């Protein structure tokens, strides 16, 4: 197995004595199971220990009554090349986010690269370069989906053919690059969506030089797949604005850490009351002016659960299965046949909560003790979260 390139691991791992199993699936967020069997990077069994297959020579994770969830998906990052960010002069930020349980990241554009080209040929080349770079080298094995093209005037439909042929599947936040006219953005959005690319629109106030204030009318005209950071990136839309986006588009609404946590709770309540929690996705919007937030996804889930009137397992689904479904990824759900990207979490030592779900429900940051990507254990103690209440052990195969 090559940890840098993310080559497929071999062998089996059994996770046993699971206290709570959070599926990531909004329709069935809690599973009645205490055992998972992973073989060759894929989940092969989910169920009760008495029904689990015997796997000779398997590695064993004794969860000790703690909680297992899918690895978290950050729907909004701004990578450059590799595990560094020139805006924050920070190295190893992706690895730090892994220690917050994030196993998948989706780019919202690569605007912070020094000297970023703003002509049509340059912006297309940058997207293809970023996509291919992260496909060839996965920092800390995290699945970074990069190469989100930033829309610039002069892009043609043929350019989107080239982007799709190169494997680019994302359009970065419309509004932080050169295209400001909603009619032009709407045409390019149609070209992108016809090629199965997912499109995000920046919403709220200006975040970087060159961006502007974008409200629900712009989003309605463009008809993107995601209304980015509706709770602020950095300043928030109103709850009424978000209701208008839900009324006038089929877009997902995105909650991020780099925003207003008060309106995040109110917007969670809005989605719950409307029965549209399936349209909520979670991100951090980092690296940004507020820095890198390795525990940002955890904090968004905790805010949603503690102030948004929803069960914590529903908040987890917004940061896992909802994002995976949006991007057609075979992960984010704990089910037979999906990629084994998992986290073992618990109530942090000293919390008033009894387990990880209870911690989220009262607004505490859960302890991440183990993260797995494609069945490979990345660490057995997070350097960024508090320690766990329970004793959790990992015995690798010999």
N, C-alpha and C positions, 0 to 999 in steps of 0.2 A: 504493500500500500504506500502510495506517495502522498504525504500529508499536504504538500505544497500544491500539487495539481489536482488533488481530490480523487485519485484513482480509487476504484471500488475496493472496499475491504473484503476480506474473506473470513470465514469462521462464524461462530454463533455466540450470542450473548442472551442470557436469561435474566429478566428483571422480575424478582419475586417479592412477596410480602408487601405489595403495593397497597397503601391505605386508601387513597382516592385516585381514580383514573379519569382524567379530564380529556375528552376526545378531541376537542377543537371543532367539533361539528355542532353548529347552532341548534340543529333539530334534535340531537341526542347528546347533550354536553357532558353527561356523566355516564360512564360505563360500569356495569356490574362485573368487574374483573379484578383479579389481583396478580396476574402474571402476563408478561409479554415475552415472546421468543423472537429474536432477530437472527436472521441468517443471511450472510453475504450482503449486508446493508439494507435488507428489506424486512419489514415486519411480517412474520410468518404465522404467528398465533397471538390472539388476544382472548383471554378468558380466565377460568378458574384453574387453580394449580392442579387439581385432580384430573383435569382434562388435557393438560399440557403434554406435548410430546417429549419423550426422552431425547436429550441432545448430548451425546457423549462428548466430553472434552470442552464443553462450552464455558465461556467466561460467565461469572455470576455477579449481578448487582443485587444485593439484599437491601431493598428500599427501606426496611425497618418501619413500615407503617406510614411513610411519607407519601408525597403526591407525585404522580408522573403526568406530564403535559407534553404536547408537541413543542418542539423548539419554536421560539417566537420569530415572527416575520416583521421586519421593519419596512413598511411600505414607502418610506421617504428618507433617503439618504442622498448626500452629494459627494460621491467618491471622486477621486482624481485618477491616479495610477498607483496601484499597490496600497499598502496599509499606512498612508500618511495623508495629511491635509495641510497644504500650504497656508490656508486661511488662518488656521489655529496653530500652525507650526508644531503639529502633534504627530508623533509616530505611534504605530501600534494601536490606533483607535478602533479598528475593526476587531482586533483581538480583545480589547477591553469590552466591547459590546458583546462578544461571545461570552465573556464572564458575567454578563447580565442575562444570559439565556438566549441571545439572538443567534439563530443559525442560518437565516435567510435575510438578504437585504435587496431592496429594489431601488434603483437609482431614479431620482426625480430630475436628473440632469447633472452635468459636470461643469458648472459655471465657474468654479473657483480655480481652474487650471491657469497658471500664469500666462498671460498673453493669449487668452482664449480667442480663437478666430471667430469673426462674426459675419463672414461672407458665406454664401451657400455651400461652396465646395469645402471650405474649412470646417463648418459645423457638421457636415456630413462625415468628413474624414475623422473628426474627433470622436463622434459617436461610434464609428466602426472600430477605431483604435481602442477606445475604452472597453467596448464589448469584447473584442478579441483578447485584450490584455487580461481581463478578469476571467475569461474562459480558460486561458492558458495557465493562470496562476491564481489559486484561491487562498488568500491570506487566512491562516489558521483554519483552513478548510471551509470557512463560511461561504455560503453560496450567494455571491454578490452578482446580481443581474444588472450590469452596467451598460453604458452605451445608449442613454436616453437622449435622443437628438433634441437640441434646443432650436426652436423654429426661428429662422432668419429669412428676411425677404429675399426672393430669388430662388428659393427651393421649388422644384417642379415635381410633377407626379412621377417622372422617371427617377428622380432622386429617392423617392420612397420605395420604388422597385429595388434600387441598389441597396438601400438600408435593410429591407426585408431579406434580400438574398444573402446579405452578410450575417444575418441572424439577429439584427437589432429588433427588439419587440416593444420598445418604450419610447414615448415622446415626453420630454422633460416639461417641467412646469411652464405652460404658456403664460407669458406675462413677465418673465424675468429675462427674456431675450428680445430680439429685435422686432418680432411680429407683435404689434399692438392693436391692429385693426381686427375687430371680432369677425368680420366677414372673411378676411384672409385666413385667420386662424381656423374658422369653421371649414373652409375648403381644404386646408391641409389636414385637419382632423379627419375629414371624410376619406382622404387619400390614405392616411395612416390606418384607420380602422378597417378599411377594405383589405388591408394586408395583415390583419390580425395584430396590429400594434395597439397598445393601451395608452391612452392620452390623459394627461393630467393638466388641470388649469390651476394656477396660483390664485388664491382668494385672500381677501383681507387687504391689509395695508402693505406699503412698500417694504421690502426686506433688504434689497441691495441696490446700489446705484444702477439706474436704468429700469428698475421695476416700478410698478405703480399700484394704485388702489383698484381692486377688481371686486365687483359685487355680483349679485345673482343674475342681472340682465346679461352681462357678458357670458356667464356660464351657460345660460339658457340658449344664447345664440350659437355658441361653439359646440354644445352637446358632447362634452368629454366623457371619459370613463370614470374619472376621479375628480372631485372638487377638493383640491389639496388644502390641507391644514385650515379647515373652516373655523377652528377655535383659535386661530392665530398663527401667523408665521412672519412677523411676531404678533400683529394685532388682529383681533377677532372680528368675524362677522357677527351680526346680531342673530338671535335665535329665529326671528322672523325671516331673516335672509336665508338661513339654512332651510327653513320650511319651504320657501319659494324654490330653492334648488331641488328639493325633493319633489315638489309639485310639477316642475317644468322640465325635468330631465330624468334620465335613468341612471345618473351618475352615482357612484359611491361617494359618501362623505368621509373625509379623513380627519382623525383626531391625532394631534401630535403633542410631544412634550414641549417643544419650543413654541409655546403659545400660552393662551389664557386658560388656566386650569379651572377657574370658576365657571366660565361659559362652557367648558368641556362637560362638566356635570349637567348643566342645563340642556345641552344638546343631546347628551345620552338619554335624558328623560324624554326629550322630544322624539327621538327615534323609537324609544320603548313605547310611548303612548300611541305613536302612529303604526306600530307593528312593523317597523322597517329597520330593525337591528341588523338584518342581513346585508344592509347597504353601508354598514360602518366598517372602516378599516383603520388600522393603527400604524403610526410611524413616529419618528423622532424629529425629522427635519434637521439632522445634524450631518456633518459639522456646519455650524452656523455661528452667528454673532454671539449666541449664548454659550458656545463651546460644543464639546462632545458630551453626550449623555449616555454613558454605558448602561445605566439602569433606567433609561427613558421609557422603554416599552413597559417595563414593570410598573413604573410610576403612572403611566397613562391608564393601565388596567386597574391599578389601585384606586385612582381617582374616579374612574367610571363606576367601579363596584361600590365605593363608599359614598359617592354623592349623586350617582345617576339612577338609583332605584332599580338596579339590575343585579342578578346573582353573579358572583365572581366568575363562575365557569362560563357565563355568557360573555363577560369581558375578555376572557381568554380566547374564546372563539373569534372575537373581532380582531385579535392580534395573531391568529394562526389560520384557521380554516377559511375565514372570510377572505383574507389576503390571498391564500393559495387558490381559492376558487376563482377570484378575480383574474389571476394570472395563469390559470390552467396548470398549476403545479401539482405534482403527485406527492405532496407532503402537506403538513399543517393539520392533518387528521390522523388520529391513531386508529388504524384499521389494517386488516390483512392486505398486503400488496403495496402499501405505501412506503416511501423512503423513511428509514429509521432515524429521523432527526428528533431527538427527545431530550427533555430536561427533567431532572429529579429535583423537586423543590419542597420546602418545608416552612413552617413558621420560624421566623428568626428568633434566635435565643433572646429571651427577655420579653417577647411579645405577649400581649394578653390573649392572643389567638392560640388555638390548639393545633392548627395546621395551615398549609399555604393558602387554601381558599378562605379560611377565616381571617388570615392576615390581610389579604386583598380586600375583604369585606369591611375591615375597619381602617383601611388606608395605609397599612404597613407594607413595607417592601419585603417580599418573601426572600428566603435564603435559597440561592441556587447552589446545589451541591455537586451535581454531575450534569454535563452536557454531552450528548452524543450527536454525531453527524454521520449519516450513512452507516450507523452501527458502531462507529469508532468512538471510544471515550476520549473526549478532549481534555478533561480535567476532572479531578475528584474533590476540588474545593475552589469555589470562586474567590478570586482575589478582591472582588468589588462588592459583594453582598455580605450582610452579616452571616455569622455561622448558623447552622441549623440547630433546631431543638433536638431532633432525633439522631441516633447513630445510624449512618448509612455506609455500607461497605462495598468495595469492588474487589473481586478476586479474578484476575485475568487467567485465561487458560494457559497451560504449560505445554 
